[in-house]
Amino acid sequence: MLKILKVNHFFAVATALFITVAFSGCVGGQLGQDNSNEYRNGMVVSANELASRVGLNILKKGGNAIDAAVAVQFALAVVYPNAGNIGGGGFMVYRGASGETNSLDFRETAPAIASRDMYLDSVGNPIVDKSLEGHLASGVPGSVAGMVAAHEKYGKLKWADLIEPAIALAKNGFKVSEQQAGEFNRRKERFVKNNPQGTALVKETDWLEDDVLLQPELAATLEKIRDKGQAGFYEGPVADSLLAEMRRGGGIISAEDLKNYKAIWRKPIVGNYKEYRIVTMPPPSSGGIALIQLLKSVEPYPLKRWGLNSDSTVQLMVEAERRVYADRAEYLGDPDFYKVPQVQLLNDAYIKSRMANFNWAYATPSSEIKAGVLKGAEHEETTHFSIVDRDGNAVSVTTTLNGSYGSSVVVKGGGFLLNNEMDDFSVKPGSPNMYGLVGGEANAIAPGKRMLSSMAPTIVEKDGKLFMIVGTPGGSTIITSVFQTIVNVIEFNKNMQSAVNAKKFHHQWLPDTLYVEKGALDSITTLKLINKGYPILERGSIGRVDAILKTKWGYYQGGADKRGDDKALGW
């Protein structure tokens, strides 16, 4: 339940407003320290224990981090269908044991007959549901191509061995969690509406915790991917099923769209924060550039002295976020279609200039913040997993269907959900998407184009060595969640689990609202911010960070987010 605290110039009224909100806990809302999950030989942290166990078993069999990532990706498509997928896409950041870095873009693309105004009505207004639900909301999936590309470049074990665990989970079934049962029940009407021929996600009676989910159609699809790799998904019977689904529901993905899809290796975004080196995802993810901007914006200030979620810390971070999201809306898009001014956006002097007009005495209204002037121009349902192997190879992967359970369309005969990523385009430049994010011309719809994302899989180094692997789902809150988790470790000396557990806050320029997890701020901090003009909207969970920290003793320490069923496993 959301509760809003509006700006009021009278302290007494503000106090009364605040008392109505049941904030709990101390500053930071920590859920307790946990040093028990430290391991020497490798670690997997994902959104589901079964998937984490699949990845760990691959590591124990001699597989490397990429092998484990492939196995986890396909396992999540079975056991975590709200975001794990083969019908969506995502991003991977890789760091080899020797220090080599790379990033893989397997983001979905707009179909060839997609058009700029395809989701607008006759007078030019967005038809919201068309880009969110049903067949027309889906972009061309990239996950299978991404896993194939990663394995071909860095994999060690046989491809088939990496897919077998997912096949077994789909064929033999698994017990759903209490959280999953509730999600299936709440979405039953939508699943029935979009899948008149039936789906394994719907049964006559309500789902209960420990009910077994069997997915024979998905198992058959995974067997074809096991046997034929990329062609097993983008061609042949699986592709035929997907295309039949498009015809049945008015979608526009074609056989040529599927055959032409390619994952792309891109040069990672690299920046520095104090003595740390940040390796993160480039466009069409906005996450990497925005993360570096945020870190550089707060770097000159004494966060360590101010403390976690103090009024000064929160105010500084919010003002940085306000400016960074304004830049995101104006300047970021698919670099194959739009010349992203990456160098200028990451320039130290530019970032410093963006923070120059912020005032400690009051909130800067977002109406007064526009994208910066560059010189020398050149929910929220995603999932993340972090993996490191015994040799020190590290992988940070964020993958998504966009909304929870994507478009709610399950391909008949294929057994997998399709994404609703087309909503991540600027359906109408200047209008918000499902996360309230506003985009511009740089992210307008075009055939073959990749929609802008907030995903921010990241690897952090210290003194030339691996330090942290981090990422999260959360739609527009991804960037700020990764930002705060990194700061929690570096500035506030949190171990990995405590850094992940710490309550978060979020501002994204528009709407001009400070979103706060319940319990994130104490009463004094909240009142100080209210009286400076920050409208505070209390909400539920922000992010589901899954991260790994390498301690100074050489152990891997996991942080699996307690906001979900996430699990860190190591050996």
N, C-alpha and C positions, 0 to 999 in steps of 0.2 A: 504494500500500500504506500502510495506517495503522499507526503505531507509537505506543504510549502510554507516557508517563512518569508514574508515579504518585507521589504525595506520599510522602516518606520523611524522617524526622527526622534521619537519620544522613547527614552530608555525603558520606562515602565511598561509601555505597550509591547515593546520588543520582548521584554522579560516574560510577559504574559503569553505572548505567542510561542516563545521558546518552551515554556513549561508544558505546553500541550504536546510536545514531541518527546517521546520516551527515549532519549539518548541514554546509553548505558556504557559502563566500562571506563577505563582510563584513556588518556590521550593515545591515539593509535589503535585502540581496540584490539590489542594483541590477543591471540588465542593461546599463547604459551610457547615457551622455548621447546625445541625438540632436536637433540643432537644424536638421536639413536639411528637415523638413517644415513650413515656414512659408510662408504664402501671404497675399496681400493681398485677393483678390476673393471668397473664399468657401471652404468646406470641408465635406466629408462624411466621417464616420467611422462605419463599421458593421462587422458581423461577417463580411462577405464582400466581397472586392474587386470582384466583378461588380456587386453591389448598390451599393457605393460609387460605382462608375463610372457606373451608371445615374443616381444622384442628382446627380453632378457634371455630367453632360451636360445635365440639366434646368436646373441653375443657369446653365450656359454659354448655353443657349437663351433666357435671360431669365426663367426661372421663379424664384420666391422660395423661401424655406426650406420653406414648407408644401407647395408643389408638389413639391419634391425629396423631402420626407418621404413623401408619398403614393406616389411612384414607388419609393422605397426599400422601403417597407412591402410593396408587391406583389412587387417583385423578390426580397426575402428569402423570401417565401412559396414561391418557386420554387427558389432556389439554396441556401437554408438551412432545409430542412424540419424540422429538429429543434426550431426555435423560431420562425423566421419563419413567418407564418401568415395565412390568411383564416378559419381555423376556431377562432381563439382570441380574445384581447382584450388590452387594455393601457391605458396612460396617456400623455398628452402634456402637456408644459409649454411654453408659448409666450411669447416676449418680442419685441415689435415693435421696430423701429429707434428709435421715439420713446419707448420705455420702457413701453408698454402690456404688461400681462401677463395670461395666461389659462391655464386648464388644462382638459383634456378627458378625461373618464372614458368609455372604451369597454370597460370590464371586462365579463366574461361575467356572466350572471344565472342563478339557479336556475330550472329549468322550473316551469310553473304547478302541476304535480302533485307537485313535490318535497315531501318531508316531513322533519321534524326528525330522525326516527329511521330514515331509509331505508337507512342503511348499518350498522345494528346487527343482531346475531343475536337469537335468542329470549330470551336472558338479558341483553340490553343491552350486549353487548361489540361493538366495531367489527369489521366484516368488512373487513380492510384492502384486499384486492384490488378490492373492488366500487367504491371511490372512486378507484382508481388506473388501472385497465385496463379496456378495453371500453366499450361504448356508454353504460352507465349512469353513467359517470364524467364525462360531458360536460355543461358548462353551455351556455347559449345564446350563440353567438359574437357578438363585438362589433366585430371589427377592420374589417370593410367599412363598417359604419355610422359608425365613428369617422373613417375616412378621408374619407368623404362629407361628414360634418359639418365637418371641418377645412377641406376644399376649398371648401365653400359659404361659409364665413365669411371665409377669408383667401386662398384660392387665386387664381392669376393666369392660368395657362395652361389650355387646354381639358382637361377630365377625361380624354377619350379618349387624348390625347397622353401622359398620365402612366401609363396602363395598358399601352400598346403595348410598352414594353421588356420587361415581365414576360411578356407573351404570346409574344414572340419567343424568350425564354429557355426557356419551357416547351415551345414547339413545335419549336424547332430543337435544343434540348438544350444542355448545358454539361458540361465535364469536371469530375468530382468530385475533391476533394482526397484526399490520403492519409488524413486524419482522417475525412472523410465516408465513404470506402470502408470503413474499419474499423468505423464506427458502423453502417452498413447491414448488414455481415456479423454483428456481434455481436447485432443485433436481429432477424435473419432469422426465427428461430423464433417470436418474438412477433408479427411482422408477418404471418406465414403463419397463425398461430392466429386472429388477429383480422380477417383479410381472406381468407376462403376463396375468394372470387371473384377474387383476385389484386390486385396493386398494382404500380405502376411501381418501387417501392422494393425489390422482390424480383426476383432473376433466378436462373436455375438454377445458374450458377457463382458463385464469390465475386466481389465487386466489387474492382476494382483501381484504383489511382490513375490518373486520366486516362480512365477509362471514361466514356462519355457517358450522362447521364441524360435521357431523353425523357419528357415528361409531357403527352401529347395531351389527356387528360381535363381536366387542370388548365388547359391552354391554352383549351379550350372554355368552361370556367367563367369564366375571366378575360375572354374576349370578351363574355360576357353582362353581366359587371360593367361593362366598358367601354361597352357600348351602353345599359344601363338603370340604371346606378348602383346604388343600394341595392336597388331592386326586382329587379335582376339576380341578387342573391344570396338575398334573404329571401323572394322569391316566384318563381313560374315553374319552369322545369326544374331549376335548381340546388336550390331548396328541395325540389322533389319527390324529387330524388336523396337529399338529406339525410334526409328523412322516411322514405323507403324503407329507408335504412340503419338508422334508429332501429327500425323494425319488425323488420328482419332480426335485430338484435342485442339487442333488449329495452331500448332506450333510451326516454327519456320526453320528448324535445323535440318539441313539436307545431307545427302550422302557425300557430296563434295566437301561440305563443312567438316565432316568427320575425317575424311581422308586427308584433308589439308592441314589439320591441326598439328602444331609442333610446339613442344616445350623449348624454352630459350634460356641458354646460359648467359648471365649478365654479370658485369663487374659490380661487386658489392659497393655500397656506400661505406666509407671509412672516415671516422672522425675521432677526435680526442676529447676526453673529459679528465682534466688533471693528468694523473699518470696512467690513465686507463685508455685503451684503444677500443673503439666501438666498431664492430663489423656488422652491418645490417643491410636490409633489403632496399634496392633501388626502385624507381618507378618501373611498372605501373603501380607499385605499392607507394603510398605516401608515407608509410610508417617510418622508413629509414631516415629520410630527410627531416621529417618532423621531429623524430626522436633526437637527432643530433642538434637541431635548432633549440629544442627545449633544454637539453643538457648544457649547451653553450650559453643559453640565456641566464641560467641560474648559477653558473660556475663562479662568477666573481663574488658571490654572497656567502656569508657564514652559516650555511644550513646546519652544520654540525652543532654550532653553538645555540641556534634557535630551537632545534629539536623537531622530532617527528610530529607533523600535523599541528604545530603551533600556529598562531594567527599570522605571524610574519612569513613562515614557510608556506602556508597555504596561499596567502595573498600573492607572494612572489610567483609561485608556480601557476596560479590561475591567470595572472597577467601575462605570463609567458605563453600559456596555452591559448589564450584569447588571440594573441597576435599570430601564433604559428598556424592555427586553424584558418585564420583569414587568408594567410598566404597559400595554404593548401587549396582553398576554394578557387583561387585565381590562377595558380601557376602549375598545378600538378595534373598529369594525365599520362596516357600511354606514350612513351618516348618514341615509338615507331610511327606515331601520327602527329606528335606535337613536341616541339623543341623545349624540353623542360630546362629552365635556367638554374640548373643544379649548383654550379660553381658560385653564382651570386647568392643564392639562398643560404649557402653554407659559409659564406664569407664572414669572418669574425666582426669586421667593422659594420657590416649590414645588420647582423644580429644585435650588436650593441646599440645601434641606432634605433632598432625597433623597440628596445626597452627604455629608451631615453625619456619618453613622455609619460611614464607611469609614475603615479604619485601615491606615497604611503598613506596619505590622509583620506583617500576615497577610492572607490572602484572606478575604473575607466569604463564608461558605457561602451558596449560593443558597437553602438551606432556611430561612435567616433573613431572606430578602428576599421581601417581598410587594409587591403593587401599593400605590402611595402612597395616603394618605387625602386626598381632595380636599375642599376647603372651598367653600361657596357653590355646591353642585352644579348645574350646569346640565344540477447539478445543476445539481435546480438548473438547469433549462434554460429560460431566458428569453433575450431578446436586446435590445440597446439600440443606438440610433444617435443621433448628435449632428450637427446641421447649422447652418451659418450662411451667409447669402447676402451679396452684395456691398453691399447696403444696410444690413446689420447686423441683419436679422431672424433670430431664433434659435429653434431647436426642439430639445427634448430628449424622446425617445420611448423608452419601454420597453414591449415587447410580448411575449406569451408563450402557450405551450400548457400551461404548468405543468411537468410532467415532460418530459424529452427525448422528442420525437416524441409528446407528449401521451398520449392514450389508446391509441395505436398503431392506431387505426381510421382508415382512409382511405375517404372516402365514395365508393362505387362510382358511376361516372358523373360524379362531381364532381372527383375527383383530389386532394382536399385532406384533410389530417389534422384530426381533431377533438381538442379539448383534454381534459384530465382535471382541470379546475379545481375540480370539486366537492370534491376533497380539501382545498382551501384553506379550506373552511368548518370549523368545529369540529364534526366528524362526531359526536363525543360531547364536550361541554364538559369540559375537563380532560385529554383524551387527546391525544397528539401526532399531527401530520400527517406526511407523507412527509419533511419537513425537520426533524422533531423539535420543531416549534413547538407550544406548548400554547395553546389558545384558550378563551375563556369564552362566556357566554351572549350577549354582544354579537355574536358571530360564528356563532351557531347557524343551521342551515339553515332557510330560509323561502322560499315561492314568490316569484319575482320579485326576490329579494334578491341583492346583489352580494357575493361572497366577499371577505374581507379579503386584502390583498396586502402584500408587502414592497417592491414596486417603488418606486423613488425617483428618477424623472427630475427633474433639478435644473438651475437656471440661477443663477449667482452674479454679482452686480454689485459694482462698486467705484466710488465717487465718482459714482454715478448712471449709470455706463456698463457695458456688457457686459464681463464678466471671464472667465467660464468656463461651459461647457455640459458636463454630466457625468451619467453613469448607468451601470448595469451589470446583467447577469443575475446569478443566483446564489442564488435562493430566499431562505432566511433570512439569507444572507450579503450580500445586496444593500445593506442599510442600512449595515452596518459597512464595506463596501468603498467606498461613496460617501463616507462619513465620513472614512476614512483618506486617500482620494485628495485631498479638499479640504484636509485638514490638511497633507498632503505638500507641496502647493504653497504654501499660505499660511504655514505655520510652518517648513517645512524647505527652502524656496526651490528646490524641484524644478521643472524644466521639465515640460511636460505628459507627454511620453513616459516620463520617469524616474518621475514620480509614479504613472503607471499601472503601470509595470513593478515598482515596489517590492513586495516580498513582504508578505503580509498575515496578520492573525490575526483571530479571531472568537470572541465569547462571546454566548450568547443566553439566559442565565439558566438554562434547563433544556434539556438536561442540564447539570449543573454541570461543564463542561469548557471548557478554553481550546484551541480549534482553531488550529493554526499551520501555515502553508505551509512546506514543507521549505526551509530556508535563511533563514527570516525572522529568527531569533534566533541570536546567537552563543552560545557555550558558557557564558560567565560570566553573561549575562542569563538564560539558561534555568535555570541552577542557582540563581540568586537567586530566581526565581519559584517553582521547585519547593520550595525551603526555606521559602517563605512560605505554601505550601499550595495552589498552583495545579496541578491535574492537567492535564498538557499532552498533547494528542493531535495528533501530526503527521499531516498529510493532504496531498492533492494541491492543485491550483489552487483559489484562492479568488477568485471574480469574473472577469469579462472586461470591464473598463472601457473604454468608448469615449468620449473627451472632447476638447474643444477649449478652448484658452486663448488669450485675446487679449492679446498682449504690450504693453508700454508704448510700443512703436514702432508699434503698430497692425496688426501681422501676426497671422494666425491660425495657431496652433501645434497640431498634432494629436497625440493619444495613442491609438494603436490597440493593443489588448492583444495581447502576444506569446504569451499562453496559448492563443490560437486562430488562425484564419486571418484575423483582423480587418485592416482596411486603412483608412488615412487618405489621402484624396485632396483636393487643392485646386488653385486656380488664381489 
